[in-house]
Structures are given as structure tokens and as C-alpha cells.
Amino acid sequence: MTSTVMATRLKRWLARLTLVISFLIVFTGVFLLYAGKFLASPARGPQKADVIIVLGGDTGARSICGLQLYKQGYAHYILLTGLEEGEQTTQQFYLNRLLTSPFDFIKLLS
């Protein structure tokens, strides 16, 4: 092969490579700009369920929300799990603060 043919092939290869890299950059940019719209689920209000599951690991705001949903009649049971412990456990604090009836509708998991 002559050097002219090799130079032409190299130019074509570099042009194709540039085109592919440009496409990937544009595609990635568009994807990142709109990824939130692809991943976000539409907001909708709470629906009735068999049980309200309250995950621990926060300061108790989830417990309050779960108990409010229970009081509004969205479920017959509450499942509390992973609530943090302190001087007085978060679990006891929020249950004592918000509830006045027996706790037979609350299931506790450690």
C-alpha cells in the first residue's frame, strides 16, 4: 500500500472515531439532563393498604407520618422497624406522644 492510501484510511478511521465519540458525549449529556424525569415516579397520594411500614434511621419524622396515616385510616396495622435507640428510644417517645389507645395494632421489629 502506498502512503496516500494509508493516510486516507487513517483519516476515515479518525473521522468515524470522532463521530462516535461526539455521539456518545451528546447522548450522555442528554441522558444526564433528563435522567431525573426517567427515574422519578409520578407523585400520588397515599392509598389504603394492609399495613403501614415505617423504616427507622431518622429522627422520628417517618414514625409521625406513619402514625398520622394510621389515624387517617389508611391501614389497620403499623410495622415499625430499625428505630434508633437513645436515652429513651425513639420508638417509645413517638408512640407515647402520638397514641392514646393500646398498641395491639403496632408490630415492632428489632
Secondary structure per residue as TSV (DSSP state, phi and psi in degrees):
chain	resnum	aa	ss	phi	psi
A	1	M	-	360.0	146.1
A	2	T	-	-86.6	163.6
A	3	S	H	-67.6	-27.1
A	4	T	H	-67.2	-43.0
A	5	V	H	-65.0	-43.1
A	6	M	H	-64.1	-40.5
A	7	A	H	-64.5	-39.4
A	8	T	H	-65.2	-44.0
A	9	R	H	-64.1	-40.4
A	10	L	H	-63.4	-41.8
A	11	K	H	-63.3	-42.3
A	12	R	H	-63.2	-43.9
A	13	W	H	-63.0	-43.3
A	14	L	H	-66.2	-36.4
A	15	A	H	-65.1	-44.2
A	16	R	H	-64.2	-43.4
A	17	L	H	-61.8	-42.7
A	18	T	H	-62.4	-41.5
A	19	L	H	-63.5	-44.3
A	20	V	H	-64.8	-45.7
A	21	I	H	-63.9	-40.8
A	22	S	H	-62.0	-44.1
A	23	F	H	-60.8	-44.7
A	24	L	H	-63.4	-38.9
A	25	I	H	-65.3	-45.7
A	26	V	H	-65.2	-45.8
A	27	F	H	-59.8	-45.2
A	28	T	H	-63.9	-42.7
A	29	G	H	-61.6	-46.4
A	30	V	H	-64.1	-42.7
A	31	F	H	-60.9	-44.6
A	32	L	H	-67.2	-34.5
A	33	L	H	-66.0	-36.3
A	34	Y	H	-110.1	10.3
A	35	A	H	-61.7	-37.3
A	36	G	H	-61.1	-36.9
A	37	K	H	-70.6	-33.5
A	38	F	H	-71.1	-37.2
A	39	L	H	-89.0	-24.3
A	40	A	-	-74.6	135.4
A	41	S	-	-92.0	151.6
A	42	P	-	-65.4	139.5
A	43	A	-	-73.0	134.9
A	44	R	-	-148.2	158.8
A	45	G	-	-72.7	169.4
A	46	P	-	-65.9	152.7
A	47	Q	-	-123.5	154.7
A	48	K	-	-61.6	144.5
A	49	A	-	-147.5	172.8
A	50	D	S	-75.3	-35.0
A	51	V	E	-148.6	147.6
A	52	I	E	-101.1	122.2
A	53	I	E	-101.0	122.2
A	54	V	E	-111.6	113.3
A	55	L	E	-84.3	139.1
A	56	G	-	-82.6	-167.4
A	57	G	S	98.2	8.6
A	58	D	S	-126.8	-165.5
A	59	T	S	-88.0	2.4
A	60	G	S	115.3	-2.9
A	61	A	H	-63.2	-36.0
A	62	R	H	-67.2	-37.6
A	63	S	H	-61.7	-43.6
A	64	I	H	-61.9	-45.5
A	65	C	H	-63.0	-43.8
A	66	G	H	-61.3	-42.4
A	67	L	H	-69.5	-34.8
A	68	Q	H	-65.4	-41.2
A	69	L	H	-63.0	-39.4
A	70	Y	H	-62.2	-47.2
A	71	K	H	-62.5	-27.7
A	72	Q	T	-83.5	-2.5
A	73	G	T	87.3	22.9
A	74	Y	S	-78.2	-18.8
A	75	A	-	-158.3	163.4
A	76	H	S	-94.0	-13.6
A	77	Y	E	-136.1	155.8
A	78	I	E	-124.2	133.1
A	79	L	E	-111.7	111.4
A	80	L	E	-99.6	130.9
A	81	T	E	-140.8	141.6
A	82	G	S	65.3	30.5
A	83	L	-	-75.3	140.9
A	84	E	-	-70.4	154.7
A	85	E	-	-110.2	146.3
A	86	G	S	-147.7	-150.3
A	87	E	S	-57.5	-48.0
A	88	Q	S	-123.3	129.2
A	89	T	-	-59.4	147.4
A	90	T	H	-56.1	-40.0
A	91	Q	H	-57.0	-53.7
A	92	Q	H	-63.9	-41.8
A	93	F	H	-57.9	-51.8
A	94	Y	H	-74.2	-34.5
A	95	L	H	-66.8	-43.5
A	96	N	H	-66.2	-34.4
A	97	R	H	-73.4	-37.3
A	98	L	H	-102.2	-18.9
A	99	L	-	-113.0	145.9
A	100	T	-	-122.1	-8.4
A	101	S	S	-102.5	169.3
A	102	P	-	-58.5	156.6
A	103	F	S	-94.3	24.7
A	104	D	T	-70.0	-11.3
A	105	F	T	-93.0	-1.6
A	106	I	E	-107.5	128.4
A	107	K	E	-107.3	128.4
A	108	L	E	-109.0	132.0
A	109	L	E	-118.2	135.2
A	110	S	-	-96.7	360.0
